[in-house]
Every structure is written in structure tokens, then in C-alpha cells.
Amino acid sequence: MISLTVDTLTAHDFVTVEVLLKSKSAAPIKASLVVFRFADQVYAYVNHCMHMHRPLNCQQDAVFDSARRWLRCSMHGFLFEPTNGVCISPVCEGQALQKINVVEEAGIIVFKEKQLQVLAVHLPAEKPLKVTP
Ligand code: FES
């Protein structure tokens, strides 16, 4: 259980979540997720732009365009559909961010990936929230 709530996502454009991704065949790896609400649903993706392998918020503390219609990588401005993570910009068109299953349950954001362990939650330009194990 983590302490990331629906209210937190409503109050912030996005949050990033540091996680440990485990697998049966390889050593666990640390990853960063970007988590946000869009059109009344919660979405989570591995925060990794396939263009030059950077986090979407690597240059600015933002992951959306100014209209909040598209996810936008702050490095070169490539755009992604928020509901499926598919890139619509040339070079990476058709490739997708890695989606992580996540749902809202009784006001709490719950990751539905068995092999995922939350390490920390970061608000934009703020210190991390403490995570309850
Ligand atoms: S690194 Fe993301 S658009 Fe270039």
C-alpha cells in the first residue's frame, strides 16, 4: 500500500514515483514512473522518452503541453497520447511509453503490477512524500 491518493493527483499536474521493477529472469531495476489524471482516469507510464532516453520532465518540471492535451517530453517536445502513451511526433511516431497498470480504489492510487515495489513519490518541484510500506 502506498500513500499516493487521488487528492494528490487532483492537486498536482503529475507526480513521479520511484519504483523497483522485479522479474523472475533478471535482477530488479529501479525506474521512475509518471502518474497523472487525465479525463477522470489515472494513468502511469515509465518516465522514459524513447527518442534519446530521457525522462519526460528532464528539462522542465512538466510532462504536459500548455493546453494539457498531450504528454510532452521537455527535451525536444515530442508529443504522446495520454491515454495510451503512443508518440505522434516524427522519428518516434507509433512507438509508445511503457504503460503501468494503475487504478483508483477508495481514493488511493494502486499499482496493479505484481512485480512492482514503490520506493518514493515525488511531487513536481517539491520534496518526496513519505511512502508507507
Ligand atoms: S528525448 Fe524526448 S523528445 Fe527527444
Backbone and ligand atoms as CSV (ligand in chain L), in Angstrom:
chain,resi,resn,atom,element,x,y,z
A,1,MET,N,N,0.851,-1.188,0.000
A,1,MET,CA,C,0.000,0.000,0.000
A,1,MET,C,C,0.886,1.237,0.000
A,2,ILE,N,N,0.535,2.203,-0.816
A,2,ILE,CA,C,1.289,3.449,-0.831
A,2,ILE,C,C,0.385,4.590,-0.412
A,3,SER,N,N,1.010,5.705,-0.097
A,3,SER,CA,C,0.234,6.837,0.384
A,3,SER,C,C,-0.110,7.819,-0.733
A,4,LEU,N,N,-0.046,7.383,-1.974
A,4,LEU,CA,C,-0.418,8.254,-3.087
A,4,LEU,C,C,-1.932,8.218,-3.234
A,5,THR,N,N,-2.559,9.378,-3.103
A,5,THR,CA,C,-4.021,9.423,-3.112
A,5,THR,C,C,-4.548,10.115,-4.367
A,6,VAL,N,N,-5.821,9.920,-4.615
A,6,VAL,CA,C,-6.493,10.622,-5.706
A,6,VAL,C,C,-6.397,12.125,-5.486
A,7,ASP,N,N,-6.542,12.569,-4.240
A,7,ASP,CA,C,-6.448,14.000,-3.941
A,7,ASP,C,C,-5.092,14.570,-4.335
A,8,THR,N,N,-4.027,13.801,-4.118
A,8,THR,CA,C,-2.692,14.260,-4.510
A,8,THR,C,C,-2.624,14.452,-6.012
A,9,LEU,N,N,-3.167,13.498,-6.760
A,9,LEU,CA,C,-3.140,13.622,-8.225
A,9,LEU,C,C,-4.054,14.738,-8.710
A,10,THR,N,N,-5.110,15.007,-7.991
A,10,THR,CA,C,-6.001,16.094,-8.383
A,10,THR,C,C,-5.328,17.447,-8.142
A,11,ALA,N,N,-4.510,17.520,-7.116
A,11,ALA,CA,C,-3.866,18.775,-6.743
A,11,ALA,C,C,-2.613,19.071,-7.561
A,12,HIS,N,N,-2.081,18.074,-8.251
A,12,HIS,CA,C,-0.838,18.259,-8.999
A,12,HIS,C,C,-1.019,17.794,-10.435
A,13,ASP,N,N,-0.322,18.443,-11.335
A,13,ASP,CA,C,-0.394,18.092,-12.747
A,13,ASP,C,C,0.044,16.640,-12.979
A,14,PHE,N,N,1.026,16.224,-12.207
A,14,PHE,CA,C,1.552,14.858,-12.293
A,14,PHE,C,C,2.405,14.615,-11.058
A,15,VAL,N,N,2.721,13.380,-10.802
A,15,VAL,CA,C,3.730,13.042,-9.807
A,15,VAL,C,C,4.671,12.030,-10.460
A,16,THR,N,N,5.869,11.916,-9.934
A,16,THR,CA,C,6.751,10.838,-10.355
A,16,THR,C,C,6.919,9.883,-9.181
A,17,VAL,N,N,7.036,8.612,-9.495
A,17,VAL,CA,C,7.112,7.577,-8.474
A,17,VAL,C,C,8.323,6.702,-8.784
A,18,GLU,N,N,9.225,6.641,-7.823
A,18,GLU,CA,C,10.392,5.766,-7.974
A,18,GLU,C,C,9.980,4.356,-7.579
A,19,VAL,N,N,10.277,3.399,-8.431
A,19,VAL,CA,C,9.860,2.020,-8.170
A,19,VAL,C,C,11.008,1.055,-8.443
A,20,LEU,N,N,10.835,-0.138,-7.904
A,20,LEU,CA,C,11.705,-1.261,-8.206
A,20,LEU,C,C,10.875,-2.214,-9.064
A,21,LEU,N,N,11.347,-2.521,-10.271
A,21,LEU,CA,C,10.658,-3.467,-11.152
A,21,LEU,C,C,11.401,-4.791,-11.067
A,22,LYS,N,N,10.690,-5.818,-10.649
A,22,LYS,CA,C,11.313,-7.127,-10.463
A,22,LYS,C,C,10.896,-8.047,-11.598
A,23,SER,N,N,11.736,-9.017,-11.871
A,23,SER,CA,C,11.364,-10.055,-12.831
A,23,SER,C,C,11.991,-11.361,-12.382
A,24,LYS,N,N,11.455,-12.465,-12.886
A,24,LYS,CA,C,11.978,-13.767,-12.498
A,24,LYS,C,C,13.325,-14.047,-13.139
A,25,SER,N,N,13.588,-13.419,-14.268
A,25,SER,CA,C,14.775,-13.770,-15.038
A,25,SER,C,C,15.930,-12.782,-14.930
A,26,ALA,N,N,15.705,-11.638,-14.270
A,26,ALA,CA,C,16.780,-10.645,-14.205
A,26,ALA,C,C,16.753,-9.956,-12.854
A,27,ALA,N,N,17.835,-9.253,-12.556
A,27,ALA,CA,C,17.920,-8.514,-11.305
A,27,ALA,C,C,16.913,-7.362,-11.327
A,28,PRO,N,N,16.392,-6.988,-10.155
A,28,PRO,CA,C,15.460,-5.852,-10.109
A,28,PRO,C,C,16.121,-4.582,-10.633
A,29,ILE,N,N,15.327,-3.744,-11.280
A,29,ILE,CA,C,15.855,-2.474,-11.768
A,29,ILE,C,C,15.005,-1.340,-11.216
A,30,LYS,N,N,15.673,-0.222,-10.913
A,30,LYS,CA,C,14.953,0.972,-10.471
A,30,LYS,C,C,14.426,1.695,-11.703
A,31,ALA,N,N,13.233,2.247,-11.582
A,31,ALA,CA,C,12.638,3.019,-12.670
A,31,ALA,C,C,11.827,4.157,-12.073
A,32,SER,N,N,11.585,5.146,-12.891
A,32,SER,CA,C,10.727,6.255,-12.492
A,32,SER,C,C,9.452,6.186,-13.317
A,33,LEU,N,N,8.316,6.361,-12.661
A,33,LEU,CA,C,7.032,6.406,-13.352
A,33,LEU,C,C,6.517,7.839,-13.338
A,34,VAL,N,N,5.771,8.201,-14.359
A,34,VAL,CA,C,4.998,9.438,-14.318
A,34,VAL,C,C,3.540,9.030,-14.180
A,35,VAL,N,N,2.874,9.620,-13.182
A,35,VAL,CA,C,1.497,9.244,-12.844
A,35,VAL,C,C,0.651,10.515,-12.858
A,36,PHE,N,N,-0.525,10.427,-13.469
A,36,PHE,CA,C,-1.366,11.629,-13.601
A,36,PHE,C,C,-2.808,11.227,-13.827
A,37,ARG,N,N,-3.698,12.195,-13.632
A,37,ARG,CA,C,-5.096,12.024,-14.006
A,37,ARG,C,C,-5.322,12.733,-15.326
A,38,PHE,N,N,-6.138,12.115,-16.180
A,38,PHE,CA,C,-6.479,12.717,-17.469
A,38,PHE,C,C,-7.879,12.234,-17.813
A,39,ALA,N,N,-8.780,13.174,-18.072
A,39,ALA,CA,C,-10.167,12.838,-18.388
A,39,ALA,C,C,-10.752,11.891,-17.337
A,40,ASP,N,N,-10.517,12.229,-16.086
A,40,ASP,CA,C,-11.076,11.497,-14.932
A,40,ASP,C,C,-10.563,10.074,-14.766
A,41,GLN,N,N,-9.455,9.739,-15.396
A,41,GLN,CA,C,-8.835,8.438,-15.148
A,41,GLN,C,C,-7.378,8.646,-14.756
A,42,VAL,N,N,-6.837,7.673,-14.050
A,42,VAL,CA,C,-5.435,7.747,-13.655
A,42,VAL,C,C,-4.610,6.894,-14.615
A,43,TYR,N,N,-3.451,7.404,-14.969
A,43,TYR,CA,C,-2.543,6.704,-15.888
A,43,TYR,C,C,-1.133,6.716,-15.295
A,44,ALA,N,N,-0.377,5.700,-15.637
A,44,ALA,CA,C,1.023,5.630,-15.204
A,44,ALA,C,C,1.855,5.054,-16.346
A,45,TYR,N,N,3.007,5.676,-16.587
A,45,TYR,CA,C,3.945,5.202,-17.605
A,45,TYR,C,C,5.358,5.245,-17.037
A,46,VAL,N,N,6.202,4.369,-17.529
A,46,VAL,CA,C,7.619,4.505,-17.223
A,46,VAL,C,C,8.068,5.833,-17.821
A,47,ASN,N,N,8.700,6.651,-17.005
A,47,ASN,CA,C,9.069,8.016,-17.395
A,47,ASN,C,C,10.359,7.984,-18.221
A,48,HIS,N,N,10.212,7.513,-19.455
A,48,HIS,CA,C,11.385,7.289,-20.297
A,48,HIS,C,C,11.009,7.555,-21.758
A,49,CYS,N,N,11.433,8.686,-22.282
A,49,CYS,CA,C,11.197,9.018,-23.692
A,49,CYS,C,C,12.131,8.173,-24.551
A,50,MET,N,N,11.553,7.480,-25.530
A,50,MET,CA,C,12.346,6.576,-26.362
A,50,MET,C,C,13.261,7.324,-27.342
A,51,HIS,N,N,13.043,8.631,-27.526
A,51,HIS,CA,C,13.832,9.366,-28.509
A,51,HIS,C,C,15.312,9.391,-28.133
A,52,MET,N,N,15.637,9.951,-27.000
A,52,MET,CA,C,17.031,9.988,-26.563
A,52,MET,C,C,17.162,9.531,-25.117
A,53,HIS,N,N,16.221,8.688,-24.706
A,53,HIS,CA,C,16.308,8.004,-23.415
A,53,HIS,C,C,16.455,8.975,-22.244
A,54,ARG,N,N,15.480,9.878,-22.168
A,54,ARG,CA,C,15.447,10.851,-21.077
A,54,ARG,C,C,14.071,10.809,-20.410
A,55,PRO,N,N,13.974,11.232,-19.155
A,55,PRO,CA,C,12.650,11.406,-18.547
A,55,PRO,C,C,11.888,12.529,-19.258
A,56,LEU,N,N,10.574,12.423,-19.311
A,56,LEU,CA,C,9.780,13.456,-19.981
A,56,LEU,C,C,10.022,14.823,-19.357
A,57,ASN,N,N,10.258,14.867,-18.065
A,57,ASN,CA,C,10.456,16.144,-17.368
A,57,ASN,C,C,11.939,16.462,-17.161
A,58,CYS,N,N,12.792,16.040,-18.067
A,58,CYS,CA,C,14.237,16.224,-17.872
A,58,CYS,C,C,14.677,17.689,-17.982
A,59,GLN,N,N,13.976,18.505,-18.763
A,59,GLN,CA,C,14.384,19.899,-18.944
A,59,GLN,C,C,13.483,20.892,-18.218
A,60,GLN,N,N,12.240,20.507,-17.991
A,60,GLN,CA,C,11.278,21.354,-17.280
A,60,GLN,C,C,10.521,20.465,-16.302
A,61,ASP,N,N,10.000,21.062,-15.273
A,61,ASP,CA,C,9.227,20.295,-14.304
A,61,ASP,C,C,7.790,20.180,-14.805
A,62,ALA,N,N,7.634,19.577,-15.976
A,62,ALA,CA,C,6.328,19.438,-16.602
A,62,ALA,C,C,6.350,18.230,-17.521
A,63,VAL,N,N,5.179,17.608,-17.707
A,63,VAL,CA,C,5.084,16.479,-18.639
A,63,VAL,C,C,3.930,16.671,-19.621
A,64,PHE,N,N,3.253,17.833,-19.565
A,64,PHE,CA,C,2.155,18.118,-20.493
A,64,PHE,C,C,2.474,19.360,-21.316
A,65,ASP,N,N,1.805,19.460,-22.473
A,65,ASP,CA,C,1.874,20.699,-23.240
A,65,ASP,C,C,1.045,21.769,-22.531
A,66,SER,N,N,1.085,22.999,-23.034
A,66,SER,CA,C,0.434,24.104,-22.328
A,66,SER,C,C,-1.081,23.936,-22.243
A,67,ALA,N,N,-1.685,23.245,-23.187
A,67,ALA,CA,C,-3.132,23.026,-23.160
A,67,ALA,C,C,-3.509,21.786,-22.345
A,68,ARG,N,N,-2.531,21.069,-21.883
A,68,ARG,CA,C,-2.707,19.782,-21.165
A,68,ARG,C,C,-3.509,18.787,-22.002
A,69,ARG,N,N,-3.277,18.816,-23.307
A,69,ARG,CA,C,-3.911,17.844,-24.202
A,69,ARG,C,C,-3.004,16.646,-24.451
A,70,TRP,N,N,-1.692,16.902,-24.562
A,70,TRP,CA,C,-0.718,15.865,-24.888
A,70,TRP,C,C,0.336,15.772,-23.801
A,71,LEU,N,N,0.820,14.555,-23.554
A,71,LEU,CA,C,2.067,14.440,-22.816
A,71,LEU,C,C,3.163,15.001,-23.708
A,72,ARG,N,N,4.111,15.707,-23.125
A,72,ARG,CA,C,5.153,16.356,-23.927
A,72,ARG,C,C,6.507,16.149,-23.261
A,73,CYS,N,N,7.446,15.587,-24.005
A,73,CYS,CA,C,8.814,15.467,-23.500
A,73,CYS,C,C,9.469,16.840,-23.540
A,74,SER,N,N,10.027,17.257,-22.425
A,74,SER,CA,C,10.596,18.604,-22.339
A,74,SER,C,C,11.946,18.717,-23.040
A,75,MET,N,N,12.528,17.606,-23.488
A,75,MET,CA,C,13.831,17.681,-24.163
A,75,MET,C,C,13.691,18.233,-25.575
A,76,HIS,N,N,12.895,17.601,-26.425
A,76,HIS,CA,C,12.728,18.052,-27.812
A,76,HIS,C,C,11.270,18.275,-28.184
A,77,GLY,N,N,10.361,18.126,-27.224
A,77,GLY,CA,C,8.955,18.452,-27.465
A,77,GLY,C,C,8.127,17.375,-28.123
A,78,PHE,N,N,8.590,16.161,-28.175
A,78,PHE,CA,C,7.770,15.101,-28.765
A,78,PHE,C,C,6.500,14.933,-27.945
A,79,LEU,N,N,5.396,14.634,-28.658
A,79,LEU,CA,C,4.083,14.540,-28.029
A,79,LEU,C,C,3.600,13.097,-27.980
A,80,PHE,N,N,2.865,12.789,-26.911
A,80,PHE,CA,C,2.341,11.441,-26.686
A,80,PHE,C,C,0.873,11.535,-26.285
A,81,GLU,N,N,0.081,10.566,-26.760
A,81,GLU,CA,C,-1.317,10.488,-26.355
A,81,GLU,C,C,-1.386,10.047,-24.885
A,82,PRO,N,N,-2.013,10.857,-24.031
A,82,PRO,CA,C,-2.034,10.498,-22.601
A,82,PRO,C,C,-2.730,9.173,-22.292
A,83,THR,N,N,-3.700,8.777,-23.096
A,83,THR,CA,C,-4.478,7.580,-22.752
A,83,THR,C,C,-3.800,6.265,-23.135
A,84,ASN,N,N,-2.827,6.326,-24.058
A,84,ASN,CA,C,-2.152,5.067,-24.419
A,84,ASN,C,C,-0.628,5.202,-24.540
A,85,GLY,N,N,-0.104,6.413,-24.394
A,85,GLY,CA,C,1.339,6.630,-24.420
A,85,GLY,C,C,1.970,6.610,-25.799
A,86,VAL,N,N,1.161,6.563,-26.852
A,86,VAL,CA,C,1.707,6.476,-28.203
A,86,VAL,C,C,2.230,7.846,-28.652
A,87,CYS,N,N,3.442,7.845,-29.209
A,87,CYS,CA,C,4.070,9.066,-29.700
A,87,CYS,C,C,3.449,9.443,-31.044
A,88,ILE,N,N,3.151,10.748,-31.231
A,88,ILE,CA,C,2.591,11.213,-32.510
A,88,ILE,C,C,3.590,12.073,-33.265
A,89,SER,N,N,4.789,12.247,-32.741
A,89,SER,CA,C,5.790,13.095,-33.383
A,89,SER,C,C,6.680,12.270,-34.305
A,90,PRO,N,N,7.207,12.901,-35.385
A,90,PRO,CA,C,8.097,12.185,-36.304
A,90,PRO,C,C,9.277,11.559,-35.541
A,91,VAL,N,N,9.937,10.677,-36.153
A,91,VAL,CA,C,11.082,9.916,-35.632
A,91,VAL,C,C,10.592,8.768,-34.751
A,92,CYS,N,N,9.764,9.075,-33.752
A,92,CYS,CA,C,9.287,8.028,-32.829
A,92,CYS,C,C,7.799,7.737,-33.021
A,93,GLU,N,N,7.198,8.235,-34.085
A,93,GLU,CA,C,5.762,8.072,-34.299
A,93,GLU,C,C,5.360,6.599,-34.222
A,94,GLY,N,N,4.324,6.337,-33.424
A,94,GLY,CA,C,3.813,4.972,-33.297
A,94,GLY,C,C,4.427,4.176,-32.168
A,95,GLN,N,N,5.589,4.583,-31.685
A,95,GLN,CA,C,6.165,3.915,-30.520
A,95,GLN,C,C,5.443,4.418,-29.266
A,96,ALA,N,N,5.468,3.625,-28.206
A,96,ALA,CA,C,4.693,4.005,-27.028
A,96,ALA,C,C,5.522,3.950,-25.760
A,97,LEU,N,N,5.171,4.836,-24.842
A,97,LEU,CA,C,5.710,4.762,-23.489
A,97,LEU,C,C,5.234,3.457,-22.864
A,98,GLN,N,N,6.021,2.904,-21.945
A,98,GLN,CA,C,5.626,1.655,-21.291
A,98,GLN,C,C,4.547,1.928,-20.252
A,99,LYS,N,N,3.372,1.376,-20.489
A,99,LYS,CA,C,2.229,1.613,-19.605
A,99,LYS,C,C,2.300,0.706,-18.383
A,100,ILE,N,N,1.922,1.257,-17.239
A,100,ILE,CA,C,1.862,0.514,-15.979
A,100,ILE,C,C,0.397,0.489,-15.530
A,101,ASN,N,N,-0.089,-0.681,-15.196
A,101,ASN,CA,C,-1.485,-0.806,-14.755
A,101,ASN,C,C,-1.666,-0.144,-13.404
A,102,VAL,N,N,-2.624,0.761,-13.353
A,102,VAL,CA,C,-2.892,1.505,-12.122
A,102,VAL,C,C,-4.381,1.816,-12.070
A,103,VAL,N,N,-4.936,1.809,-10.863
A,103,VAL,CA,C,-6.358,2.110,-10.685
A,103,VAL,C,C,-6.540,2.961,-9.433
A,104,GLU,N,N,-7.723,3.545,-9.319
A,104,GLU,CA,C,-8.127,4.244,-8.102
A,104,GLU,C,C,-9.030,3.306,-7.316
A,105,GLU,N,N,-8.715,3.104,-6.045
A,105,GLU,CA,C,-9.564,2.277,-5.181
A,105,GLU,C,C,-9.774,3.009,-3.871
A,106,ALA,N,N,-11.009,3.447,-3.633
A,106,ALA,CA,C,-11.372,4.148,-2.397
A,106,ALA,C,C,-10.441,5.332,-2.125
A,107,GLY,N,N,-10.157,6.098,-3.161
A,107,GLY,CA,C,-9.355,7.307,-3.000
A,107,GLY,C,C,-7.859,7.091,-2.987
A,108,ILE,N,N,-7.425,5.866,-3.153
A,108,ILE,CA,C,-5.996,5.550,-3.150
A,108,ILE,C,C,-5.583,5.096,-4.558
A,109,ILE,N,N,-4.391,5.499,-4.980
A,109,ILE,CA,C,-3.842,5.051,-6.258
A,109,ILE,C,C,-3.121,3.727,-6.006
A,110,VAL,N,N,-3.540,2.692,-6.721
A,110,VAL,CA,C,-2.989,1.350,-6.507
A,110,VAL,C,C,-2.392,0.827,-7.816
A,111,PHE,N,N,-1.140,0.423,-7.755
A,111,PHE,CA,C,-0.484,-0.166,-8.920
A,111,PHE,C,C,-0.842,-1.638,-8.978
A,112,LYS,N,N,-1.245,-2.102,-10.136
A,112,LYS,CA,C,-1.706,-3.481,-10.299
A,112,LYS,C,C,-0.644,-4.380,-10.924
A,113,GLU,N,N,0.609,-4.014,-10.737
A,113,GLU,CA,C,1.725,-4.804,-11.251
A,113,GLU,C,C,2.308,-5.592,-10.071
A,114,LYS,N,N,2.271,-6.913,-10.148
A,114,LYS,CA,C,2.752,-7.735,-9.039
A,114,LYS,C,C,4.241,-7.548,-8.773
A,115,GLN,N,N,4.993,-7.262,-9.808
A,115,GLN,CA,C,6.447,-7.195,-9.685
A,115,GLN,C,C,6.951,-5.774,-9.485
A,116,LEU,N,N,6.109,-4.917,-8.920
A,116,LEU,CA,C,6.474,-3.514,-8.755
A,116,LEU,C,C,6.458,-3.143,-7.281
A,117,GLN,N,N,7.529,-2.543,-6.807
A,117,GLN,CA,C,7.611,-2.065,-5.428
A,117,GLN,C,C,7.855,-0.565,-5.435
A,118,VAL,N,N,6.986,0.182,-4.764
A,118,VAL,CA,C,7.131,1.637,-4.715
A,118,VAL,C,C,8.204,2.003,-3.699
A,119,LEU,N,N,9.119,2.880,-4.117
A,119,LEU,CA,C,10.191,3.331,-3.231
A,119,LEU,C,C,9.952,4.748,-2.721
A,120,ALA,N,N,9.451,5.636,-3.586
A,120,ALA,CA,C,9.233,7.026,-3.175
A,120,ALA,C,C,8.303,7.702,-4.164
A,121,VAL,N,N,7.624,8.737,-3.679
A,121,VAL,CA,C,6.726,9.537,-4.511
A,121,VAL,C,C,7.252,10.967,-4.511
A,122,HIS,N,N,7.332,11.577,-5.698
A,122,HIS,CA,C,7.837,12.940,-5.820
A,122,HIS,C,C,6.768,13.829,-6.440
A,123,LEU,N,N,6.504,14.946,-5.793
A,123,LEU,CA,C,5.612,15.943,-6.371
A,123,LEU,C,C,6.446,16.887,-7.219
A,124,PRO,N,N,5.837,17.539,-8.202
A,124,PRO,CA,C,6.603,18.476,-9.017
A,124,PRO,C,C,7.232,19.566,-8.153
A,125,ALA,N,N,8.530,19.757,-8.301
A,125,ALA,CA,C,9.275,20.812,-7.609
A,125,ALA,C,C,9.077,20.792,-6.095
A,126,GLU,N,N,8.830,19.628,-5.563
A,126,GLU,CA,C,8.670,19.524,-4.122
A,126,GLU,C,C,9.414,18.299,-3.613
A,127,LYS,N,N,9.532,18.209,-2.330
A,127,LYS,CA,C,10.220,17.066,-1.738
A,127,LYS,C,C,9.336,15.823,-1.804
A,128,PRO,N,N,9.928,14.639,-1.777
A,128,PRO,CA,C,9.130,13.410,-1.847
A,128,PRO,C,C,8.197,13.253,-0.645
A,129,LEU,N,N,7.044,12.645,-0.912
A,129,LEU,CA,C,6.165,12.243,0.192
A,129,LEU,C,C,6.735,10.983,0.810
A,130,LYS,N,N,6.496,10.795,2.087
A,130,LYS,CA,C,6.925,9.559,2.733
A,130,LYS,C,C,6.006,8.423,2.287
A,131,VAL,N,N,6.585,7.294,1.953
A,131,VAL,CA,C,5.821,6.142,1.499
A,131,VAL,C,C,5.611,5.193,2.669
A,132,THR,N,N,4.375,4.769,2.845
A,132,THR,CA,C,4.050,3.797,3.883
A,132,THR,C,C,4.239,2.394,3.329
A,133,PRO,N,N,5.105,1.582,3.950
A,133,PRO,CA,C,5.340,0.235,3.401
A,133,PRO,C,C,4.118,-0.654,3.493
L,1,FES,S1,S,14.465,12.982,-25.667
L,1,FES,FE1,FE,12.291,13.139,-25.590
L,1,FES,S2,S,11.815,14.242,-27.377
L,1,FES,FE2,FE,13.934,13.954,-27.537
